[in-house]
C-alpha cells in the first residue's frame, strides 16, 4: 500500500499548495500542513490537531511523511555528529552536523555517490549510483533538526530553539548535477512556513557545472561556494575532470554573473591544500591573477582546506607552514582568506571523507583497480597523456 502513497517531503511550498488544491482544500491548509511537517517534525496526521478531521482522513489514505532511515549515528570528540542514512536499494549517504558557538551547520548530501570523481575526494572513488529525491534531500534536514532537538530535550515547533541555523550542500554528490530536486529542497529551506533560513545561511557547493550555475542564479540564488583546488587549467584537469568541459575562464565568468543575483557580494572558493601539487608560492600568485583578471575576475574569499588523506588518492596534506605562507600571499593581495579547521575527522566526517555505501553503477573502484594493475605491469605512465618532445 505504501508504494502508492505520496511523500509530502517531496513538495516545495507551491507544490504542496497545488496538492492540497487537488484534495479540494484551500491554500491556508497547505501552510498549516507545511508547518506541522517542517516546524514540528510531525509524521502522524492524527497529531495535526488544527487540520479538519476530513482532511486528516484523506491524507492518511493518500500521503505519508517519510525521511531516510538512520543506519548509524556517531558523535565526534569535538561535537560533530554524523548520520549514515538509508536511501534504498543498497545505497546510504552521510549527513554531518557541525556545532559552533553561534551557529549549527548541517552538511547535506544530494546524490548517492558522485560521478565527478575529483582526485582528492574519497566520495568520488566509490562511484555513483543515483540522484537523491527531494524528500531524501530535505529529509536529511528534517531528520537532523528533530533528532538534535530530541537529544537535547528541546520541544518541536517554532518556539523551540532552532538547532540548525546554516545548511551547506557539501555532502556526497554534485548538487548541480541533480538540479531540480536540489532546487526544490532549497525552496523549502528558505520558506518561512518551513525552516525560514536566510539565503545567506544556505550555501551550495559545486565543482563548476557552468550552465547550472546560471540556472541556479535565476531560480534560487543562495550563497555559492566553488571547489576550485587549482590555479590553472592543466592542473585542474588532473584534479577535477569536469574542468575539461568547463575550464577556468568559463567558470570564472559564470561566477561573475552569479554575483548579480547572490545574497553575498562574493563567491567562496574552496581550495584543498595538497602537498607539492597545488600549494607553491607560484600557484598562489596564479590564483591572485585568476580572480583579479580584468575581464573575468570576481570578488571572492578563499577557504583553504587541509587535505584529509585516504589511500587511493596518492596525495598528502600540505604542511602547516606551507599553508600559512600560501594564505599570506592571498592576504597580501587583498583577498579574504581563511584556513578551515578540520572537524569530525575521528569519525570520518571531515571534508572529502564522506563515503557512505553506494551500489556503484559507474564501476569506479573496478576501473581504478584495473588501471593500477596495468600501470604495475606497463609502467606508471600507462593510460596517461604524456607530452613527447621532438
Secondary structure, DSSP 8 states (H G I E B T S, - for coil): -GGGSEEGGG--HHHHHHHHHHTT--HHHHHHHHHHHHTT----GGG-TTS-HHHHHHHHHHEE----EEEEEEE-TTS-EEEEEEEETTEEEEEEEEE-SS-EEEE---EEE-SS--TT-TTGGG-EEEE--HHHHHHHHHHHHHHHHHHHT--SSTTS--S--EEEE-SSS-GGGSHHHHHHHHHHHH-TTTT---GGGEEEEES--HHHHHHHHHH---EEEEE---SSHHHHHHH-GGGGTS-HHHHHHHHHHHHTT-SSSSEEEEEEEBTTTT-SHHHHHHHHHHHT-TTT---EEEEEEE----GGG---B--HHHHHHHHHHHHHTT-EEEEE---SGGGT-STT----B---SS-HHHHHHHHHHHHHHH-TTTTS------
